[in-house]
């Protein structure tokens, strides 16, 4: 799989986590406490500068009261489209 596609997918998931956190009214500190990590660590997860493990993603989904697979299906907010296995610029 193309690295750009993977990076776009990861960024979409992280953006969705942030959006859902804000909609719930949770601060990064509150989320960190619920996950037994620091606010700084949760911030790094949202920014993509700390690796997001599958286990942690499952815990975040539970914390946000959202289906794990729904988080994985976050829409990619990018001008790039995947068409028949090729990465092409959207027109």
C-alpha positions as CSV (number, residue, x, y, z in Angstrom):
1,X,0.0,0.0,0.0
2,X,1.2,3.5,-0.8
3,X,2.8,5.4,2.1
4,X,0.8,8.5,1.2
5,X,-2.5,6.6,1.4
6,X,-1.5,5.1,4.8
7,X,-0.5,8.6,6.1
8,X,-3.8,10.1,4.9
9,X,-5.8,7.4,6.6
10,X,-3.9,7.8,9.9
11,X,-4.4,11.6,9.8
12,X,-8.1,11.2,9.1
13,X,-8.4,8.8,12.1
14,X,-6.5,11.2,14.4
15,X,-8.6,14.2,13.2
16,X,-11.8,12.2,13.8
17,X,-10.6,11.4,17.4
18,X,-9.9,15.1,18.1
19,X,-13.3,16.1,16.6
20,X,-15.2,13.5,18.7
21,X,-13.2,14.4,21.8
22,X,-14.2,18.1,21.4
23,X,-17.8,17.2,20.7
24,X,-17.9,15.2,23.9
25,X,-16.5,18.2,25.8
26,X,-13.4,16.3,26.9
27,X,-10.1,18.0,27.4
28,X,-6.9,16.3,26.4
29,X,-6.1,16.0,30.1
30,X,-9.4,14.3,30.9
31,X,-8.8,11.9,28.0
32,X,-5.3,11.2,29.2
33,X,-6.6,10.5,32.7
34,X,-9.2,8.0,31.4
35,X,-6.5,6.3,29.4
36,X,-3.9,6.4,32.3
37,X,-1.5,8.5,30.3
38,X,-0.5,12.2,30.6
39,X,-2.2,15.1,28.8
40,X,1.1,15.6,26.9
41,X,1.0,11.9,25.7
42,X,-2.6,12.3,24.5
43,X,-1.7,15.5,22.7
44,X,1.1,13.7,20.9
45,X,-1.3,10.9,19.9
46,X,-3.7,13.5,18.4
47,X,-0.9,15.2,16.6
48,X,0.5,12.0,15.2
49,X,3.9,12.4,16.9
50,X,3.4,9.4,19.1
51,X,2.6,6.0,17.7
52,X,-1.1,4.9,18.1
53,X,-1.3,1.2,18.9
54,X,-4.2,-0.9,18.0
55,X,-4.9,-1.5,21.7
56,X,-4.8,2.3,22.5
57,X,-7.1,3.0,19.5
58,X,-9.6,0.5,20.9
59,X,-9.5,2.2,24.3
60,X,-10.0,5.6,22.7
61,X,-13.0,4.3,20.8
62,X,-14.5,3.0,24.0
63,X,-13.7,6.2,25.8
64,X,-15.4,8.2,23.1
65,X,-18.4,5.7,23.0
66,X,-17.9,5.1,19.3
67,X,-17.5,1.8,17.4
68,X,-13.9,1.0,16.8
69,X,-14.6,0.3,13.1
70,X,-16.3,3.6,12.8
71,X,-13.1,5.3,13.8
72,X,-11.2,3.3,11.2
73,X,-13.6,4.5,8.6
74,X,-13.0,8.2,9.2
75,X,-13.3,10.0,5.9
76,X,-10.0,11.2,4.4
77,X,-10.0,15.0,4.1
78,X,-7.5,15.2,1.2
79,X,-7.6,16.2,-2.4
80,X,-6.3,12.7,-3.2
81,X,-8.5,9.8,-4.3
82,X,-7.8,6.2,-4.6
83,X,-9.1,5.0,-8.0
84,X,-8.6,1.4,-9.1
85,X,-5.5,1.0,-6.9
86,X,-3.8,4.2,-8.2
87,X,-3.2,7.4,-6.3
88,X,-4.6,10.2,-8.5
89,X,-5.2,13.9,-8.0
90,X,-8.9,14.7,-7.6
91,X,-10.1,17.2,-10.1
